[in-house]
Amino acid sequence: MKGPRKQCIILLNGEPHKGEIPADGAYVICCDGAYAWAKNKVRIDENLGDFDSLSEEPIPAPKCKFPSEKDETDGELALERALDMGAADLVFYGGGGGREDHFLGNLHLLYKAMEAGAASAALRTNGAQISLCGEGEQAFPCKKGATVSLLPFGGDAHIMEMKGLKYAPSDLRLCYGSTRGISNLTTGEAFSFRVERGYVLAIINEEVV
């Protein structure tokens, strides 16, 4: 990984990702069974996991294999590996679909990444782009008329200065346990907001075909 902000892409053994995976300049870690859908789709720099759900030897060969009975998921092990390497921008693919418990766990990996000091952490599924936003200015490109939801994660959150959204109050307090923030609409090809306090999941619904 090179550059002032090192990007790492982590491929998970959930739904095979339908869209492109732009990996130029990124270090790509593939988790266990994700190799089956990713091997001909994107360059893989490292394979990692217990390989209990893979029927072939991945290329490149794993540097080590983890036991199948362990406290962490393969995705969490990959995240820890990426953070140890100094990754600042984390993007997960293949983390949606299938088991809901794994999907919810993958959202917690975004939280772990941000708490560890990452500059950004996002999950790309076949139906949405999901980013966990910490305090400060946040801006996203999008399609005009896209459905966007802003939800607190890990506790209450406070948003200021929303732009590019149909419903854009200057002072929005999101309470953990409330559905306020669901189903907003973009008015142009970008939107932005400033997180004053807490963490916010910014979910752009965008079907990948």
C-alpha positions as a printed Julia matrix, in Angstrom:
209×3 Matrix{Float64}:
   0.0     0.0     0.0
   1.41    3.37   -1.0
   0.46    7.02   -0.56
  -0.54    9.27    2.33
  -3.93    7.57    2.73
  -3.61    3.85    2.22
  -6.68    2.05    0.92
  -7.51   -1.56    1.62
 -10.29   -3.55   -0.01
 -11.63   -6.53    1.93
 -13.64   -9.18    0.09
 -16.17  -11.07    2.22
 -17.88  -14.42    1.74
 -21.42  -13.07    1.4
 -23.22  -12.15   -1.79
 -20.95  -12.14   -4.87
 -20.51   -8.52   -5.89
 -22.08   -7.79   -9.28
 -20.44   -4.46  -10.08
 -16.87   -3.45  -10.7
 -14.37   -3.34   -7.86
 -11.91   -0.49   -8.52
  -8.69   -1.72   -6.94
  -6.0     0.53   -8.47
  -3.69    1.64   -5.68
  -5.44   -0.51   -3.07
  -4.29   -3.59   -1.19
  -6.86   -6.37   -1.63
  -7.48   -8.97    1.08
  -9.79  -11.87    0.23
 -11.53  -13.73    3.06
 -11.87  -17.49    2.76
 -14.8   -18.5     0.5
 -14.98  -15.07   -1.14
 -12.21  -16.38   -3.37
 -14.78  -18.42   -5.31
 -16.56  -15.3    -6.62
 -13.64  -12.85   -6.58
 -10.77  -14.81   -8.19
 -11.64  -13.81  -11.77
 -13.07  -10.4   -10.88
 -10.38   -8.45   -9.05
  -6.67   -8.69   -8.28
  -6.08  -10.38   -4.91
  -2.97   -9.48   -2.93
  -3.59  -11.7     0.09
  -5.89  -14.59    1.01
  -6.83  -14.9     4.67
  -9.1   -17.06    6.82
  -9.72  -20.58    8.04
 -10.73  -21.78    4.53
 -13.48  -24.0     5.9
 -15.8   -22.92    3.07
 -13.42  -23.18    0.11
 -12.87  -26.29   -2.01
  -9.66  -25.15   -3.74
  -6.29  -23.71   -2.77
  -6.39  -19.95   -3.32
  -3.79  -17.95   -5.24
  -1.71  -16.37   -3.81
  -1.24  -19.05   -1.17
  -2.27  -17.95    2.35
   0.58  -16.84    4.58
  -1.17  -18.61    7.46
  -4.44  -20.43    8.12
  -6.61  -19.71   11.13
  -8.57  -22.35   13.06
 -12.25  -22.66   12.14
 -13.22  -22.37   15.81
 -12.22  -18.83   16.79
 -13.71  -15.71   18.33
 -13.33  -13.46   15.27
 -14.91  -13.77   11.83
 -12.58  -13.89    8.85
 -13.73  -10.35    8.06
 -12.58   -9.1    11.45
  -9.23  -10.84   11.05
  -8.83   -9.16    7.66
  -9.72   -5.79    9.16
  -7.13   -6.23   11.92
  -4.56   -7.17    9.28
  -5.4    -4.06    7.25
  -5.19   -1.78   10.29
  -1.85   -3.3    11.28
  -0.59   -2.45    7.78
  -1.63    1.17    8.24
  -4.75    1.24    6.07
  -6.73    4.48    6.41
  -9.53    3.88    3.89
 -11.39    0.56    4.21
 -13.92   -0.72    1.7
 -15.7    -4.07    2.13
 -17.35   -5.98   -0.73
 -19.47   -9.13   -0.52
 -20.8    -8.31    2.94
 -24.52   -8.21    2.14
 -27.09  -10.85    1.31
 -27.34  -14.28    2.87
 -27.23  -14.34    6.66
 -28.52  -11.25    8.42
 -26.31  -11.88   11.46
 -23.19  -11.65    9.3
 -24.48   -8.46    7.66
 -25.04   -6.82   11.04
 -21.64   -8.02   12.16
 -20.09   -6.44    9.07
 -21.6    -3.07   10.04
 -19.81   -3.43   13.35
 -16.55   -3.89   11.44
 -17.07   -0.38   10.04
 -17.42    0.87   13.6
 -14.27   -0.97   14.69
 -12.33    0.56   11.79
 -13.42    4.11   12.66
 -12.75    3.62   16.36
  -9.25    2.43   15.44
  -8.6     5.72   13.65
  -9.44    4.94   10.02
 -10.29    7.95    7.87
 -13.17    6.13    6.16
 -14.97    2.79    6.29
 -17.61    1.62    3.83
 -19.52   -1.49    2.79
 -20.6    -1.9    -0.84
 -23.46   -4.34   -1.41
 -25.46   -5.08   -4.55
 -28.2    -2.77   -3.3
 -26.46    0.06   -1.49
 -23.35    2.0    -0.63
 -23.04    2.13    3.17
 -20.54    4.46    4.81
 -19.96    5.04    8.51
 -19.28    8.72    9.08
 -17.53   10.16   12.11
 -17.33   13.77   13.2
 -16.59   16.36   10.5
 -17.6    17.2     6.95
 -18.97   14.36    4.81
 -19.65   14.52    1.06
 -20.86   11.89   -1.39
 -21.39   11.76   -5.16
 -24.72   10.22   -6.17
 -27.41   10.02   -8.79
 -30.1    12.69   -8.71
 -33.23   11.3    -7.06
 -31.4     8.53   -5.22
 -32.85    7.36   -1.9
 -30.55    8.15    1.02
 -30.95    7.2     4.66
 -28.97    8.66    7.55
 -29.03    6.6    10.73
 -27.16    6.88   14.03
 -24.87    3.99   14.89
 -23.63    3.13   18.36
 -25.59    5.93   20.03
 -27.26    9.27   19.34
 -25.85   11.49   16.58
 -26.06   15.15   15.68
 -25.94   16.41   12.07
 -25.54   20.02   10.88
 -25.46   21.8     7.51
 -27.13   19.25    5.25
 -27.0    20.04    1.52
 -28.21   18.31   -1.63
 -31.11   16.49    0.05
 -34.86   17.12   -0.23
 -35.23   17.18    3.55
 -32.26   19.16    4.85
 -32.78   20.71    8.29
 -29.87   22.8     9.51
 -29.85   20.99   12.84
 -30.81   17.28   12.89
 -30.59   15.14   16.0
 -30.79   11.41   15.37
 -31.76    9.32   18.37
 -30.56    5.72   18.62
 -33.67    3.55   18.42
 -35.59    5.96   16.16
 -36.21    5.62   12.41
 -35.9     9.33   11.72
 -33.5     9.78    8.82
 -34.9     6.96    6.67
 -35.71    7.57    2.98
 -34.48   11.04    2.08
 -33.94   11.98   -1.59
 -31.01   13.61   -3.35
 -31.69   16.79   -5.33
 -28.52   16.73   -7.43
 -25.43   14.68   -8.12
 -23.91   15.11   -4.66
 -24.96   15.65   -1.06
 -23.13   16.6     2.1
 -23.54   17.14    5.82
 -21.45   17.72    8.91
 -21.47   15.3    11.81
 -21.28   17.31   15.03
 -21.39   14.3    17.35
 -21.54   10.5    17.12
 -21.47    8.15   14.15
 -23.86    8.21   11.19
 -24.53    5.44    8.68
 -25.0     7.08    5.29
 -26.83    4.58    3.07
 -27.22    5.34   -0.64
 -29.61    2.86   -2.2
 -28.25    1.97   -5.6
 -28.95   -1.37   -7.22
 -25.89   -2.89   -8.93
 -26.85   -4.79  -12.1
